[in-house]
Amino acid sequence: MSLVAKKILIAEDSATMRSLIVSTISAMGNYETIEAANGFEALRILPQEKVDLVITDINMPDINGLELVSFIKKNPNYQTTPLFIVSTEGSDRDREKGMALGADAYLVKPFSPVELQSLINKYLG
Amino acid sequence: MSEIKSSRAVHDFLAEAEEIIEKLNLDLIALADRAESADFSPELLNEIFRGAHSLKGLAGMVGFDDIGELSHHMENLLDGLRLGKVQLTVELIDTLFISLEVLLKIVHGKGKNESFTVDLTTVLSRIAALGKAPANPDEALLTTCGVDAKILDVLTEYEEHRLLENLKQKRHLFRVNAVFNLSSFDQDLSEISELLKQQGEIISTLPSSGDFSDKIAFQLLYGTRINRDEVVALLGHDEIEVIPVGDEQPSQAFADTAQAVAVSPASSPSTVDSAEAGSDASARSISRTVRVDIDKLDYLMNIVGDLVLAKGAIATIADQLRAQDDSLGGELQKATRSLERRLDELRDGVMDVRMVPVGQLFEKMARIVRRVANEHGKKVVLETLGGDTELDKMIVEDLSDPLMHIIRNSIDHGIEKPEERVAKGKPEKGMIKLQAMQRGNHVVILISDDGRGIDPDLIHSKAIEKGLIGKDTVMSRDAIFDLLFTPGFSTRDEVSDLSGRGVGMDVVKTNIGNMSGMIEIDSTVDAGTTMLLTLPITLAIIKALIVKVCGRTYAIPINSVLETLMIERRDIRTIERREVVELRKITLPLLRLGHVFNLEEKKNSSDRLFIAVVGLAEKRMGIVVDELIGQQDVVIKSLGSVLSFVRGVAGAADMGNQKTILVLDVGGLLSDTLRGDGSIHV
C-alpha cells in the first residue's frame, strides 16, 4: 500500500450522490476524495491539486460534464488522468459523446459500490 | 437494493429529496404562470428536468424504487418537453403537480417508515397518456450551421436541441470568448452570462485553460436576435471577443483562443496572489450553509435550558451567601451575571439557527391554491407579502396544516366561481393574500380573501339552532365569529349550502393554540374574510412571569404580559356576572386561575390583589394572582399527547429545583374568557 493516498475528484451537484460515492471510496481505504458541487468548483480545484482520477456527472449546472471531460482530456496536464462518467440511463447519447471525448469508463446510476470500487482498482490499483 | 444504503444515507437522501421536490414545485409554479403566455425560458424547463433527473439518480442509489420509478417517468416526460418532443399543456402541468405531491407523500412516509409506499398506477398512467413524439434531431442542420465540430462534440443532447431551436428561429449565433483569473472566474463569468441572458440564450459554456496556469478561458455559444455590435455594447468590454458563427467560419480550435486578451477586473491581483487565492478558495464550497437536523438543535436547546437552570441555582446560592455577608457571595454574583450574559448570547444564537423564513411555507401554499382552485373550477391568485419574516422551524412546520386548511376553506367556500364573481362586478380571478409581519415577540400572519364572506347573522342563527346559545342571546361581532371555532360547528347547510365556513376550524384553533398562538376571524358579506394568526416566534425557551395562585405556581410567557398591577379589591366590578376592572378608561375582563383550574381559593383578607395584564393581538385580559414571584427563563416541555386535551396550558417547565410547573396558554385562556367560558375543569 502506498504511503501517499491517491486523490479522486468527484464533480457532482447532488450532495447525497457525492456522499454516497465518497463513502464507497472511503470504504476502500488509501484514497482521498475531493468534492466539487459543480463544474466551476472542479475547474478551480484541478490546477491546485494533483488529482489521480476524476468522476463526473454529465447533467450539472454552469458547465456540463461533457465540457469538463473535454477540458480535462485536451489539457496536457490532465490528459492521462483517468476519468469516469456517472449518468442515468436514458442519457446514452451524452454518454457516448463522453466516451468519444476520452472518458475512460462510465457508470449508470444507480451503480453498485462494488462496480465503482472495481473500476477504481482497475485504473488506480 | 443498493449495498451502500445506510440510515445516514437514507436520512440525507430524504432531506435532499424534499429540497428537490420543493424547488421543483416552485419552478413548476413559475412555468405554469408563464405557460399561458408562452413566455418561459428554456432554462427554467431544463432546471425542472434536472430536478427530476437528480431525484431519480439518488432514489436508485438508496434503493427507493417507487421514488425512482415515478421520477424516472417524470424525467422522461420533461426530457421530451425540453427537447420539444412533447407539448406543454395545462394537463401536463397538472400531471407534474400531482406527481410532485405523490413524491412528497412517499418521501414524508419514508421519513417515518422506510417501507412506506403508495400505489403509483394512477399517476404513472396519467404520465403515460401524455405521450411522446419520436425523436427528430435535425443533425444535418447541426453540421451545416457553422459551429465548430469541437464545440458540437461537447454539447449534450439538450444543448444540441437548444442550438437547433436558435437556428430554426433564425437567431444570430456568436462565440463569446473571454479569459479570467482562476481566482474569480465564476463571479466574472456569471456577470457576463447575466448580461448576455438579457438578450438571448447561452447554449453552452466551454472552458479551456490555454497556456496560462492562473487563468482560464471560456467560450460561450450564444444565440440572440441582436447583432454583433449590439452584443459588444451589451457586454461593455472591448476585450471580450464576439465572433459570429456561420458568417465567419471559426478557423481554429478553441484551445487557441486562450490567447484572447484577458479581462482584467479593476482590482486584478498579481499572479502569485491569485494563485494563493485560488488555492484558498479551492477547498471551499460556494454555498456557505449547512443542513442541520432539527433534533440536534433541540438537543442543543435542551442543554442551553439546563445551563439556564444551573445558572439560576448558582444565582440563588450567590444571593444566600451575600445575605450571610460572605464576600464570596458578591464575587459569585458578579461571575453569575457574566455567565448570564454569555448564556443569553448562546441561547439567542441557537434560537437564531432555528429560525427560517415563513416564505418557505407560503411557497407550499401556492401549490395548494393552484390545485384546489383547479379542483373547484375557480380562478385564484395568491399574493404573498413578508415572506422573509422568520419563525422557529418547528412552528413553521406545525403551521403548515392549519394554514392549508384555512386556504382550502377560503377557496372551497369563500371565493366564488368566475361567472358568479363577474355577475357581482368582481374581477374574474379571486384573490387570496398571505401576509406575515413581526410584532415584537410575535409574528402575525394574515390570510385574507375577497370571496363571498361569512354572514354573522347566519352564524348566530346556526348557533341558536344547534342549541349553543339561547334564542335571545346578544353577542358582539367578535364573539359571533368566534363561534366558528366551536367543535362541530359549521355554517354548511345540506339544503342551502350557504357558506360552509367553520368546517374543522376547531381543529385549526386547537393546533394554533398548541403553538401558544391565537386566531381571530373577521368577515364582510361579499367583500371577503380575514383570519389573523398571532404566533410566538419560538417555543423552545422563553422568559416567563412566575406567579402563585391558591398555593400553586404557574408560568405566564412574558411576551404576552403587558404589565403587572396591584388593585384594590373594591375596584372590581361585575358586568353580566363577569368580573372586570377599569384600567385607563378601558374595561378589562378578569380571569381567576383558581376558577379556571377548579382550585380551592384561599380566603384572602388583603384588600389588594395582583393582576398580570396579558394581551395577544388586540385582545386584553387581567389574570388575578395571589403572588408575583418574578421573571425567569423556562424551557417549555410538551405535555405529550395524553394531556394535549388540557385547555389553558401550553406545556410544563422545569424550575431547576426538581419542581415542575405549568406554563399557561395565554391565547387559549384569552379566547375562552372573552367568549365567556372561563372555566376549564380537568
Interface residues (C-beta under 8 A of the other chain):
Chain A: D13 S14 A15 T16 M17 S19 L20 S23 T24 E35 A37 N38 G39 F40 E41 L43 R44 I45 P47 Q48 E49 I58 N59 P61 D62 I63 N64 L66 E67 L68 V69 S70 F71 K74 N75 N77 T88 G90 S91 R93 D94 K97 A100 L101 K109 P110 F111 S112 P113 V114
Chain B: S2 E3 I4 S6 A9 D12 F13 E16 R50 H53 S54 K56 G57 L58 A59 G60 M61 V62 G63 G68 H72 E75 N76 D79 K150 D153 V154 L155 T156 E157 E159 L182 F185 D186 L189 S204 T205 L206 P207 S208 S209 S213 D214 I216 A255 G278 S279 A281 S282 S285 I286 S287
